Amino acid sequence: MYKRYQKPVITASPDVKVPEPGISKFILFIVSIISKPYIYFLFGFARIVLKGDDILFDAFKRALAKESRCIIAFRHPDGREPQLLAWFFLFKLKALAAKKGLKFARNPHAIFVYGYEVARWGGPIARFFMPNIGAIPIHHTKMDSKGMKRIYKAVTDGPYPLALAPEGQVSYSTDTIPRLETGVIRIGFQAAQQLSQIPEEKEKKCDVEILPVSIHFRYDSFGKAAMNRLLKKIEKTCGFSREAEKFNFQKRLKMCRDYILEKNEIRYNIKKDDSLPFERRLENVTNSALETAERMLGIKAEGDFFTRLYKVRHDCWDRIFMPGINSFDSMTGIERNIMDLGAGEAWHIARHQELADFSWYFRRPVPAEETALHIKVEYVQNLWDFVSRTMGGAFKDRINIQPRKVIIQTASPVNISNCLSNYIKNKKSAVNDLVSELEKAYLDCIKEVNTGETERNY
């Protein structure tokens, strides 16, 4: 029986066990009660606006009637998109469709895909609710045949659409597409191939469709006031006096941004070079942070940047939540305390990974005074994230300003089944072509929203 010598701040825990995903009607009933205050907590009094509604209704109608299989590929720039869409599909979509005279074969729902790490940092509440509304966990960094089998089964069996973010994680940018992973396209092709081998589905010509969904936030004078308060908080944290408020908006942002960058350069022993643009200097910090985490973990740098990033994240979590260990009861005090020390070390190593993760996305121009308000708000939120990650924070420390309007923009579906013959001939080329098509659909969504919205410059 173990006894801790001195309880550390971060302690090792047994591995997290996620129940087999399934849809519980009782849990959905509980979710229906708590979802409204939860959405209010996330978005305040924001008005939810659906654009491209006919496209969304038709895609759900076909999928729920099992006339097609649908994969909802939603953009993930902010972090709150899965909660919003899950609530919207469950509790709003049916009523909105009914207003247009449309009826679904069954109540709308979507099966969301999430990384296993969410079950670890999300805590007991996430581990309880997510499997019971059908959400499917998947590993980012290692072969997960069980998780992939669940995903393919969810698509091929239907009737509910599968929902996942092709960006792979939060991308921190609404009006640009920093990167898209190929996973959603590969899943679509594999599912289409499996369906083509089922005689009854082949006879019905049950196509697999990918439905692009883009989410956008708009703010009013309250949002602008909150943005200014957050900027003052950033300036205070950077040690700037109230005199900084005399400068224009862009200069205030640059002062803070450059100060934080310089502190990170000092931290990683990078020689300051003012001749380099901010983006290049930040890239040096990003690479140094990731290399530091790899060196501390004793792992070899293999693969591209995100392969390495996911590997570091996974290894850190594995030292905090111990795989294969269900209990510490049989351990000696020394064994348990060594594990606790390892968990604490992993937590500190992960601070470098968190900085590298965010900084990769932060290579963006500083908005000017005349820039649209939603872009300025997003930049200030991200600037706080830069402060936070520099001080050892993580995504949970992000400060999100509540919008006045949330726009859900849907683009026309991409028919995967029609491209299956190209996939069979040349998998890589077919996947890349559809990734480009998906990116174009998102860019069209951005253009549609920005053209249709005349945002007041509060």
N, C-alpha and C positions, 0 to 999 in steps of 0.2 A: 504494500500500500504506500502510495507516494505522499510526500508532504513538501509543499513549496518552501524553498528557503526565503525567497522574497518575491512576492507576486509582481510580475512585470505589467506594464501598461497593455501590451499586446500579448495574448496567450494563444498557444496552439489549441485547435479544436478538432474533434473527430470529423471525418469527411461528411459533407452534406449529402443527404439522401433525398433525391427528388422522386416523388411518386410517379407512377405511369400516368401520362396525360389522359384525361377523359373529361367529358362535359357533364357536370353535375347540375341538374335543374335547381336543386336547393341552393347551391352556391351562386348560381346566376340570379336567383331571387334575392339573396343577400347583397350581391353586387348591385342590383337594381335599386336597393335602398340607400346604399352608401355612395354610389357613383356620383350622384348629383352634388353633394357637398365636396366630394373629392375633386371633381372637375372645377367647381367654384374655387377650391383651394389653389388649383393649378393655373386657372385662367381668369379668375374674378368674374366680372360681369361681361366678359367678352361675348360678342355676337358671333355665332358660328354660321358661316356662309358657305354654301355648296355651289360650286361652279362645274359645269360639265355634268350636271345631275342626270340627264338622260343616259349618258354613257355609263355612269355608275349603276343606275337602276337596271339597265339592260344586261350589264355584265352579271349582276347579282341574280337577276331573274333567270338567265340561262344556267348559271352555276347551281342555284338552289333547285332547279328542275332537273339537274343532271344532264342538261343538253350540252354542256361544256364543262371544262375544269378551269378554274380561275386562280391565278397567282397575283396578289396585290403587291406591287413593288412600290413602297412608299418612301419618300425622301425623309431623312432623319437629321435635320440641321440643328435642332434645338434640344432634343431629349424627351420632350413631352408628347411626341407624335403617337406612339403606340397606345398610350392611355386614352388620348383623344379619339383615335379611330375606333378602338375597341368599344368605347362608350357610344360613339356615334352609330356604329353598325348595329349594336345591340338594341339601342333605345330610341333612335331617331329615324333610321333609314326606312323602316316599314311605314311609319306615319307619313313621311314626306312622299314616298312612292304612292301611297293611297290617294294623296291629294291630286295626283295626276292619273288616277284610275288604274294604277298598276297593283297587282297582287302577286305576292311571292308564294312559291310552293310550300315554303316553311319559313319560320322566323329567321331573319338574317343573323349571321354570326360570322366570325373569321377566326382562323387558327393562326396564332402568332408564333413566330420562331424567335427564340432568344438564346444568348450565349449562356453556358453553364455558370460563368462568373457572376451573372446577375442573381442567381440563386444564392451565391455566397455573400455578396455585399448587400443584396436586397433584404436579407434578414428573414425571420420566420413568416412574416405576413406575405411576402412575395412567394416564399416556398409553399405556402398553403394555397393561395388563390390561383397562381398561374397554372399549375397542373390541372386544377379543377375547372378551369374554363377552356381547357384543351391546348394550352400553349405548349410548344415542343422545345426542349432544350437541345443545344448542339455545341460541340467543342469547336473552337476556332483553330486549334493548333495541332490536333492529332486526329488520326483516323477514328471516326465515330460511326461505325456501320449500323449500330442500333439506332442512333439519332437520325441518320440518313434514311434508314428503312421506314421510320415513323413519318418522315417528311414526304417521301414518295408515296406512301400509303395514304397520307392525308390528301395529296393531290389526286391520285388515281381513283380513290374511293369516293372522294367528295363527301357531301355536296357543298360543304362550306369552303370558301376561298382560303388559300394559304396566304398569310401576310408576312412579309419580311422586308428589310431595308437593304437594297443593293449597295449602299455606301458602307455597309459592314458595321458601322458604329456612328456615333454622333459626329457630324461633319462641321458644325459651327458656322455654316454659311448658307443662307437662304437663296441668294441670287446668283450663286455660282455653283458649279459641280466640281468639287476638288478631286474626287475619285469615285469610280464605281468598280465593285468587285464583280467577278463573272459568275458567282455562285447561283444567283437567281436564274440566269439564262441556262446554266447547266442543269439545274433542277428541272426547269421547264422542258428541256430537250429529253432528259432521261424519262420524265413522266410521260411525255408524248410517245416516246419509243415503247414504253411498257403498255400504254393504252392501245397502240397500233397492233399489238400482239394478242389482244383480247378480241375474239371474233365478234361478240355482240356490240362492243364499243366501236370497233372498226366499221361495222355495218351501219351504225347510227352516225358515223363520222363525228365523234365527240372530240372536238378540238381543245387543245390547251392554250389558254390565253394569258398574257401578262398585262395587267392593268396598271399603268403608271399613275401614281397619285402624288401630288405635290402640295405641301402645306406652307402657308404664308401668314405672317403676323403683321398687323397694322396697329399703330398707336395714336393717341390723341394728346391733348395738353397735359393730362395726368401722367401719361407715359414719358413725355418730355421732362416733366418735373422730376420723376423718379430717376430718369437717366442723369439729370444734372446732380441729383443727390449722390448717385453712385459714383459719378466722376469726382465729386468732392471727397468721397471716401477713399478713392484711389489716390488722389493727390495727398491726402493726409497720411495714408499708409506709406507713400513714397517720401514723406518728409517735406513736401512743399508747403509753403505758407499760404495764407489766403490771398497773398499778392498774385498768385498764379491765376486767379480768377479774372484778372484784368486782361489777360491775353485772349486771343480769339480761340474758338473751339478747337480748330485743327492743331494749333500750336500747343494747347494744353494736352491734347492726346499724345502728340509727338514727344513732349517733355517726359511724360510718364512712361511711355513705351520705351524710349531710349534709356531712361534711368534703369528700368527693370532689366532690359537687355544687358546693360553694362554690368549690373550686379551678377547676372548669370555668367557672363564672360569671366569675371573675377573668380566665381565659384569653380569654374571648370578650367582655370588657368589658360584661358584663350587670350592671346594678345589682341588688344583693341586696335582696330584698323578703321579709322573714320572714312577712308577712301572706298570702303565696301558699302554697298547698299544694305539697308536693314534686313532685307530678305536673306541675303547671303550670310550675314553675321548670325542671324537667327538659325539658319541651317547648320552652322558650325556648332551652335549651342545644342541644337536638337540631336545631332549626331554624337556629340560628346556625352550628353545625358544618357543616351541609349548604350553607348560603349561602356560608360561607367557602371550601369546596371548589369550588363553582361559580365564585366570583369568581376564585380562583387559576387555574382552568382556562380562564377567559374564555368560559364558556358561559352561555346564557340559561336561567333557571329556567322550565321549561315542564312542565305536567302535574301529576299528584298527587305526593305525597311519594315513593312508591316508584318511580314513573317517573323522577323526578329522581335518586333514589339509584342506581338501576341505570345511568343514563346516566353519572353521575360514575364509578362503579366501572368501567364499560366503557372510558371514555376514559382512565382511569389505566392500566389494563392495556394499552391500545393504545400507550401511550407507553413501556411497558416491553418488551412483545413487539410488535415493529413489523409491522403488517399489510402484506403484499405484499413484504416484504424477506426474501430467503432467505439472503443473505450480506452481510457488511460488507467483503469483500476488496477491492472496487474503490473504496472510499471513501478520502478523504484523512483524515489525522489530525484535522484540525479538524472535519470532518463527523462523524466517529465520536464524538469527545469531546463535541460538542454534543448528540448523541443520548443519550450517557450522562448528561449533565447533565439533559436532559429526563426521563430515566427516574428519576433521583434526585428531581427535583422532583415527579414523579407519585407516587412512593412516599410522600413527605411529605404531599402533598395527600390521598392515600388514608387517612392517619391521621385526618383530620377525617371522612371518609366512614365509616370503621369505627366511630367514636364515635357518629355520627348513627344508623347502622344499629342498633347494639345498644341505644342509649338509647331509641329508639322503643318497644322491647319491655319496658323496665325500669320502666315506670310501674305498679308493683304494690305492694300493701300489705306492710308488714314483718310477718313471721310472729311470733306470740307463742310462749311456752314450751310451751303446750299444743297448738300446731298439729302436725299429722301430720308425722312425721320426713321423709318424702320431699319435702314442700313446703319444710321448713327447709333440707334439703340443697340443693335446687334454688336457693333464694334465695341461700345463701352462695356457691354456684358462680357465680351471676349477679353477686353483689356483687364477687367477684374479677374477673369480666369487666369490670365498671365501672371498677375500679382499672386493669386492664390496658389497656383502650381509652383511658383518660385519659392513660396513659403512652406511648401510641403502639403498643399491641399490636393483635392481630387474633384471629380465631377460633382460629388454630393455637395461641395462647397460653392457651386455656381450660384449666382444671384440672377434670377430671371425676372424681368419686368413684365407685369401683366399687360396684355394687349387689350385694345378696345374691340378688335375684330380678328377672327381667325378664318382664313379662306382655305377651303379644301378644293383644290383644282384637280379635275380628272382629265386625262388625255385618252385618246382612242386606244383600245387594246392592241397589243402586238400578238399576232397569231403565230405561235410557236410551231404548231403542227404543219402549217403550210411550208415551213422551212426545214422540215425533218429530213428530206432527201439531201439537201445541202449539208446538213449535219453529218449524215452517214458518209458522205463523200469526203468531207474535210471538217472535222470537228472544230479545230482551232479557228479557222476562217469563219465558220458559221456563227460561233459564239461571239467573236469580235464584231461581226457585222451587226448582230442584234444588241450588243452592248452599246454600239454607236447609235443604233436606232432608239434605244431606251434613253440615252443621253439627250438626243435631239428632242424626244418627247418632253423631257423635263425642261429643257431650255425653252421649248414652245409654251409650256405651262408658265414659266417665269415671265416670258414676254407677254402672254395673255393677261396675267394678273397685273403686271406693271402698266400695261396699256389701258386696261379697263378701269384701273384705280387712279383717281386723281387725288393724291395724298396731300392734304394741306400741310404746309411747312409751319408747324406750330412754333 
